[in-house]
């Protein structure tokens, strides 16, 4: 083996892995290491902190209290110190929309629940800042204020802003010709030409007292007077405001939180009439968004039956409260679009047979043939009366229809009349179902079909419209879910609609659609509480329908609401052996397993 050279013998053979292991072992936080480090620190008189020991951050407030700022008194002292009178706390009473508060009595609550509920009843604590306007986040320069300040200012015109005049341009050319003729022997661009131009130019105005000896204080005083002469009182305010997208600091004063409402729509149900009248029919309204595939409102149930039809249900239906007699509703839509439909569903008393068999008499019998088919109609009334006596408190789906809401709103808003009478029928045109449903005669003008899109839709400026719906679609037993409804609603706007081939049920439903007033009278909240301006409690009320927004609404919840909406979707007994007939679903709150432990919670229809 060859001998190693002298310089190679001095090279360390320690590999990198051993070095890392040695360093990590030194800083492993062992007690012996800490002891050694403390001994070394005492010897070197330098304080050392172990790398594994966490250091608490400095408490800024405590530091400022223990180390007051040593600021000399002067004109700029207020810019460094925090003004003690900047913050002012004011308590503003909380407004209540209803005559009676929705919050239950505190004596009936647990202590922790009581503390949570007080957030809906306590007064607002408003923090006002007196010197907020002096901060960088406050910018009072609006476009109107800018225009107001600029009035009376002299308009400044620079040489670059002036357009060349034809006469002045001709004079300059003549002057150049005259100069060139006097110095023909002098080439252009030479020193002689420059001297000639300098001698022929006009002298500048002399500066008075330029070489006089003047004290600096007098010069500063003169300059100060000249700056103040014709100076705008808000010079810096003339600078345009920065863009909203790129602010240095943004401090906006928040508004007092209040209950959120979208664009509100008032729907009044006037009448519902069929070709034959043999049994009570019940109706409901709800809003659906086809694009989001969501139901965006609760159901509004209304009763337009005659007193004779209501009498068939007296053994099962208790005397109706005034809150259940509403025939007008206020719908709130936070995100209006071309995909919102007003869906009308009809129900009837449960009876034996398929839905198609129950709807067949309404499709074959006409009002004009009442005398001819008197015996058959009397037999149908007798059967309906028997079902009402036996099953009067149970319902079954019967028929449905839908109204493209934005078609009606946009069409009514384009008219020149104060009100609009719209008749919606399925047999007026030969186009698609959507075109035929929305084709109507308004005086002598027909409504144009509007295209779908995501453009903004306004529900606050259109004129009131009266709609007459003349046809309903029979409810199919195997298509009762919301998913099937979304497919039907999407199919309505296609050129070749499947619903076009369905046989409709002839009826006549009249409703009014108009923008909701700001403060309607005789109005009830979704909790059935009377809103203020309710002079007479015996008048038929108007219901506020709770909205289920299609997308999130980022507003604070300032209203106490204790409602739970339960909508049974489906009940499948396909895998169960035997028959499954006469199935009912009952939803109830229980505080125990015994049937007597049912909680007496009020149920809304």
Secondary structure as GFF3:
##gff-version 3
##sequence-region A 1 605
A	DSSP	alpha_helix	6	9	.	.	.	ID=ss1
A	DSSP	alpha_helix	16	26	.	.	.	ID=ss2
A	DSSP	alpha_helix	31	44	.	.	.	ID=ss3
A	DSSP	alpha_helix	60	66	.	.	.	ID=ss4
A	DSSP	alpha_helix	77	80	.	.	.	ID=ss5
A	DSSP	beta_strand	87	92	.	.	.	ID=ss6
A	DSSP	three_ten_helix	106	108	.	.	.	ID=ss7
A	DSSP	alpha_helix	111	117	.	.	.	ID=ss8
A	DSSP	three_ten_helix	118	120	.	.	.	ID=ss9
A	DSSP	beta_strand	124	129	.	.	.	ID=ss10
A	DSSP	three_ten_helix	132	134	.	.	.	ID=ss11
A	DSSP	alpha_helix	143	149	.	.	.	ID=ss12
A	DSSP	three_ten_helix	159	161	.	.	.	ID=ss13
A	DSSP	alpha_helix	166	182	.	.	.	ID=ss14
A	DSSP	alpha_helix	191	200	.	.	.	ID=ss15
A	DSSP	alpha_helix	216	228	.	.	.	ID=ss16
A	DSSP	three_ten_helix	236	238	.	.	.	ID=ss17
A	DSSP	three_ten_helix	244	246	.	.	.	ID=ss18
A	DSSP	beta_strand	263	274	.	.	.	ID=ss19
A	DSSP	beta_strand	281	289	.	.	.	ID=ss20
A	DSSP	beta_strand	294	295	.	.	.	ID=ss21
A	DSSP	beta_strand	300	302	.	.	.	ID=ss22
A	DSSP	alpha_helix	307	311	.	.	.	ID=ss23
A	DSSP	three_ten_helix	322	324	.	.	.	ID=ss24
A	DSSP	beta_strand	328	333	.	.	.	ID=ss25
A	DSSP	beta_strand	340	349	.	.	.	ID=ss26
A	DSSP	alpha_helix	355	364	.	.	.	ID=ss27
A	DSSP	three_ten_helix	367	369	.	.	.	ID=ss28
A	DSSP	alpha_helix	374	391	.	.	.	ID=ss29
A	DSSP	beta_strand	395	404	.	.	.	ID=ss30
A	DSSP	alpha_helix	405	413	.	.	.	ID=ss31
A	DSSP	beta_strand	419	424	.	.	.	ID=ss32
A	DSSP	alpha_helix	433	438	.	.	.	ID=ss33
A	DSSP	beta_strand	441	442	.	.	.	ID=ss34
A	DSSP	beta_strand	445	446	.	.	.	ID=ss35
A	DSSP	beta_strand	464	474	.	.	.	ID=ss36
A	DSSP	alpha_helix	482	492	.	.	.	ID=ss37
A	DSSP	three_ten_helix	498	501	.	.	.	ID=ss38
A	DSSP	beta_strand	504	515	.	.	.	ID=ss39
A	DSSP	beta_strand	523	524	.	.	.	ID=ss40
A	DSSP	beta_strand	542	544	.	.	.	ID=ss41
A	DSSP	three_ten_helix	595	597	.	.	.	ID=ss42
###
